[in-house]
Amino acid sequence: MSAQFPETDDERRREKAAALPEDDVVGILLRQHARIKDLFGEVRGAEGARKQDAFNELRGLLAVHETAEEMIVRPAAKDTAGEDEARARNAEEREANKVLAELEKMDLSSQDFDVRFARFQQDVLAHAGREEAEEFPALETGCTPEQRQTMGRRLLTAEKAAPTHPHPTAAGSPALQWTLGPFASLLDRARDALGSQP
């Protein structure tokens, strides 16, 4: 699949996800990739409070999605797709986490935000495209359907306990995600409940 996410890939991605069991890790990730792409469009097309709400949803989804991938998917991908593939995806996620932390602190109504956000969107969608072209097929051929469903359930559980804001210190490191993630998650979820900004 193209790293640019053309519309035909969107349709194919949604069809493939719909054909997989609900708890299959690849299906879950494909559905999340589709939602992430939708949210990028919502942020770019909105203003004011609507833009902030869409960005908050995108930020939260990216934070839990990437954390859970690093904790659950990446160790399996290391075995199925190879260590270089897993390392490359972790490095991309580490960089994306840094940029997301910067975006979170910016004025969403500024032109600087829009320019930085557009570059971030390109990078994140290219990253997702590489996962779909390299990592996911390796998981599908290297893991049984039962293993992928177990991974899917573990991924969803990890997402429930994952941080909802970017934490560049732990990003890209499965070991740090397991160690620091639960503490960061508690702080993030308290901050979210109180409605406070970074």
SULKAWO-V566483 format. One record per residue. N is the residue number from 1. RES is the residue in three letters. PSI is psi as a letter, one per 20 degrees, with the letter a starting at -180 (none if undefined). Layout:
((N & RES & PSI) (N & RES & PSI))
This chain:
((1 & MET & q) (2 & SER & q) (3 & ALA & i) (4 & GLN & i) (5 & PHE & l) (6 & PRO & r) (7 & GLU & h) (8 & THR & h) (9 & ASP & h) (10 & ASP & g) (11 & GLU & g) (12 & ARG & g) (13 & ARG & g) (14 & ARG & h) (15 & GLU & g) (16 & LYS & g) (17 & ALA & g) (18 & ALA & h) (19 & ALA & i) (20 & LEU & q) (21 & PRO & q) (22 & GLU & h) (23 & ASP & j) (24 & ASP & p) (25 & VAL & h) (26 & VAL & g) (27 & GLY & g) (28 & ILE & g) (29 & LEU & h) (30 & LEU & g) (31 & ARG & h) (32 & GLN & h) (33 & HIS & g) (34 & ALA & g) (35 & ARG & h) (36 & ILE & g) (37 & LYS & g) (38 & ASP & g) (39 & LEU & h) (40 & PHE & g) (41 & GLY & h) (42 & GLU & g) (43 & VAL & g) (44 & ARG & h) (45 & GLY & j) (46 & ALA & r) (47 & GLU & r) (48 & GLY & c) (49 & ALA & h) (50 & ARG & h) (51 & LYS & g) (52 & GLN & g) (53 & ASP & g) (54 & ALA & g) (55 & PHE & g) (56 & ASN & g) (57 & GLU & g) (58 & LEU & g) (59 & ARG & g) (60 & GLY & g) (61 & LEU & g) (62 & LEU & g) (63 & ALA & g) (64 & VAL & h) (65 & HIS & g) (66 & GLU & h) (67 & THR & g) (68 & ALA & h) (69 & GLU & g) (70 & GLU & h) (71 & MET & h) (72 & ILE & g) (73 & VAL & g) (74 & ARG & g) (75 & PRO & h) (76 & ALA & h) (77 & ALA & h) (78 & LYS & h) (79 & ASP & h) (80 & THR & h) (81 & ALA & i) (82 & GLY & q) (83 & GLU & h) (84 & ASP & g) (85 & GLU & g) (86 & ALA & g) (87 & ARG & g) (88 & ALA & g) (89 & ARG & h) (90 & ASN & g) (91 & ALA & g) (92 & GLU & g) (93 & GLU & h) (94 & ARG & g) (95 & GLU & g) (96 & ALA & h) (97 & ASN & h) (98 & LYS & g) (99 & VAL & g) (100 & LEU & h) (101 & ALA & h) (102 & GLU & g) (103 & LEU & h) (104 & GLU & h) (105 & LYS & i) (106 & MET & r) (107 & ASP & o) (108 & LEU & i) (109 & SER & i) (110 & SER & q) (111 & GLN & h) (112 & ASP & g) (113 & PHE & g) (114 & ASP & g) (115 & VAL & g) (116 & ARG & h) (117 & PHE & h) (118 & ALA & g) (119 & ARG & g) (120 & PHE & g) (121 & GLN & g) (122 & GLN & g) (123 & ASP & g) (124 & VAL & g) (125 & LEU & h) (126 & ALA & g) (127 & HIS & g) (128 & ALA & h) (129 & GLY & h) (130 & ARG & h) (131 & GLU & g) (132 & GLU & h) (133 & ALA & h) (134 & GLU & g) (135 & GLU & g) (136 & PHE & g) (137 & PRO & h) (138 & ALA & h) (139 & LEU & h) (140 & GLU & h) (141 & THR & h) (142 & GLY & i) (143 & CYS & q) (144 & THR & r) (145 & PRO & h) (146 & GLU & g) (147 & GLN & g) (148 & ARG & h) (149 & GLN & h) (150 & THR & g) (151 & MET & g) (152 & GLY & g) (153 & ARG & g) (154 & ARG & h) (155 & LEU & g) (156 & LEU & h) (157 & THR & g) (158 & ALA & h) (159 & GLU & h) (160 & LYS & h) (161 & ALA & j) (162 & ALA & q) (163 & PRO & q) (164 & THR & j) (165 & HIS & q) (166 & PRO & q) (167 & HIS & n) (168 & PRO & h) (169 & THR & h) (170 & ALA & i) (171 & ALA & p) (172 & GLY & i) (173 & SER & o) (174 & PRO & h) (175 & ALA & g) (176 & LEU & h) (177 & GLN & g) (178 & TRP & h) (179 & THR & g) (180 & LEU & h) (181 & GLY & g) (182 & PRO & h) (183 & PHE & g) (184 & ALA & h) (185 & SER & g) (186 & LEU & g) (187 & LEU & g) (188 & ASP & g) (189 & ARG & h) (190 & ALA & g) (191 & ARG & g) (192 & ASP & g) (193 & ALA & h) (194 & LEU & i) (195 & GLY & k) (196 & SER & q) (197 & GLN & r) (198 & PRO & none))
